[in-house]
């Protein structure tokens, strides 16, 4: 399967760091296929997305976080698929370390502070027409968030 960034000819997909590392400019994505479902998990330091890595302290910072969550909850702004149609069936957004727990979007998982580093952890489940026909997936994360310089991607 071919992965493309939305705005640069250079391939931003990297495999030079461990998935558990926390490096500004870098993000991680895991992609798995199960039947006709495509599961995508995206993790990024909050700095790449909202420009800070701490609890939001002002109305403006809370609005920036809410806007980022809104974009994550609209996967058509971030992904496009070639060769098959895919519709999102589930989205789970965690803004760990930037919002008080009661304001985070949860799916029942326990929170952790990730050693004091704030991050976004987003999971998508897409239901696709025929994944055997998929020829590519375009990621628009680089256009939406210029703070992301590379995405380490694991595909299963």
C-alpha positions as CSV (number, residue, x, y, z in Angstrom):
1,X,0.0,0.0,0.0
2,X,1.3,3.5,-0.8
3,X,1.2,6.2,1.8
4,X,1.4,9.9,0.7
5,X,1.8,13.1,2.5
6,X,-0.7,15.8,1.5
7,X,1.7,18.6,0.6
8,X,5.3,17.5,-0.1
9,X,6.9,15.2,-2.6
10,X,9.3,13.9,0.1
11,X,8.0,10.9,2.0
12,X,7.4,11.9,5.7
13,X,7.0,8.3,6.9
14,X,10.0,7.3,9.0
15,X,11.1,4.2,10.9
16,X,14.1,5.5,12.8
17,X,12.7,5.9,16.3
18,X,10.8,3.7,18.7
19,X,7.1,4.1,18.9
20,X,7.3,5.1,22.6
21,X,9.7,8.1,22.1
22,X,8.5,11.6,22.5
23,X,10.2,14.0,20.0
24,X,8.8,17.3,18.9
25,X,8.1,17.3,15.1
26,X,7.7,13.5,15.2
27,X,4.5,11.6,15.5
28,X,3.6,7.9,15.3
29,X,0.8,6.1,13.4
30,X,-0.2,2.4,13.6
31,X,-2.4,1.0,10.9
32,X,-4.0,-2.4,11.0
33,X,-6.5,-4.2,8.8
34,X,-9.2,-6.5,10.3
35,X,-11.6,-7.8,7.7
36,X,-13.1,-4.7,6.0
37,X,-12.1,-2.5,8.9
38,X,-9.1,-0.2,8.9
39,X,-7.8,0.7,12.4
40,X,-5.6,3.8,12.7
41,X,-3.9,5.0,15.9
42,X,-2.2,8.4,15.8
43,X,0.0,9.8,18.6
44,X,1.7,13.1,18.7
45,X,3.3,15.4,21.2
46,X,0.8,18.3,21.9
47,X,3.5,20.7,20.8
48,X,3.2,19.6,17.2
49,X,-0.6,20.1,17.2
50,X,-1.3,23.1,19.5
51,X,2.1,24.7,20.1
52,X,2.3,23.9,23.9
53,X,2.7,20.9,26.1
54,X,1.0,21.7,29.4
55,X,-2.5,22.1,30.7
56,X,-4.4,24.8,28.8
57,X,-4.4,27.9,31.0
58,X,-6.5,30.5,29.1
59,X,-9.7,30.8,27.2
60,X,-7.6,31.1,24.0
61,X,-5.6,28.0,24.7
62,X,-8.8,26.0,25.5
63,X,-10.2,27.1,22.2
64,X,-7.0,26.0,20.4
65,X,-7.3,22.6,22.0
66,X,-11.0,22.4,21.2
67,X,-10.3,23.3,17.6
68,X,-7.6,20.5,17.3
69,X,-10.0,18.0,18.8
70,X,-12.7,19.1,16.3
71,X,-10.3,18.5,13.4
72,X,-9.3,15.0,14.8
73,X,-13.0,14.2,15.0
74,X,-13.4,15.1,11.2
75,X,-11.2,12.4,9.6
76,X,-12.2,13.5,6.1
77,X,-9.9,16.5,6.6
78,X,-7.0,14.2,7.5
79,X,-7.3,11.1,5.3
80,X,-8.3,10.2,1.8
81,X,-8.3,6.7,0.4
82,X,-7.6,5.5,-3.1
83,X,-9.2,2.4,-4.7
84,X,-12.0,2.0,-2.2
85,X,-14.4,4.0,-0.2
86,X,-13.9,4.2,3.6
87,X,-16.3,5.7,6.1
88,X,-15.3,6.4,9.7
89,X,-17.3,4.2,12.2
90,X,-15.5,5.3,15.4
91,X,-13.2,8.1,16.6
92,X,-11.6,8.4,20.0
93,X,-9.6,11.5,20.9
94,X,-7.5,11.8,24.0
95,X,-5.9,15.2,24.8
96,X,-3.7,14.0,27.6
97,X,-2.1,16.6,29.8
98,X,-3.7,19.6,28.1
99,X,-7.3,19.4,29.4
100,X,-8.7,18.4,32.8
101,X,-9.8,14.8,32.8
102,X,-13.5,15.6,32.9
103,X,-13.1,17.6,29.6
104,X,-11.2,14.9,27.7
105,X,-12.9,12.7,25.1
106,X,-12.7,9.2,26.5
107,X,-13.5,5.6,25.5
108,X,-13.1,4.3,29.0
109,X,-9.4,3.8,29.0
110,X,-7.3,5.0,32.0
111,X,-5.3,8.2,31.6
112,X,-1.6,8.6,32.1
113,X,0.6,11.6,32.1
114,X,3.3,10.0,29.9
115,X,6.1,11.3,32.1
116,X,4.8,14.9,32.1
117,X,4.6,15.1,28.3
118,X,1.3,16.3,26.9
119,X,0.1,14.5,23.8
120,X,-2.8,13.7,21.5
121,X,-3.7,10.0,21.1
122,X,-6.4,9.5,18.5
123,X,-7.9,6.2,17.3
124,X,-10.0,5.8,14.2
125,X,-11.9,2.8,12.9
126,X,-12.9,3.0,9.2
127,X,-15.3,0.6,7.5
128,X,-14.2,0.2,3.9
129,X,-15.9,-1.2,0.8
130,X,-13.1,-3.5,-0.3
131,X,-9.7,-3.1,1.3
132,X,-8.2,-5.5,-1.3
133,X,-8.8,-2.7,-3.8
134,X,-7.1,0.0,-1.8
135,X,-4.1,1.4,-3.6
136,X,-3.2,4.2,-1.4
137,X,-3.9,6.5,1.6
138,X,-3.1,10.2,1.6
139,X,-2.4,11.8,5.0
140,X,-3.1,15.6,5.2
141,X,-1.7,15.9,8.8
142,X,1.3,17.9,7.4
143,X,-0.9,20.5,5.8
144,X,-3.2,20.8,8.8
145,X,-0.4,20.9,11.5
146,X,2.9,22.2,10.1
147,X,4.5,21.3,13.5
148,X,4.5,17.6,12.4
149,X,7.6,17.0,10.4
150,X,7.5,13.2,10.1
151,X,5.2,10.3,11.0
152,X,6.7,7.0,11.9
153,X,4.2,4.5,10.5
154,X,3.7,0.8,11.3
155,X,1.3,-1.1,9.0
156,X,0.0,-4.5,9.9
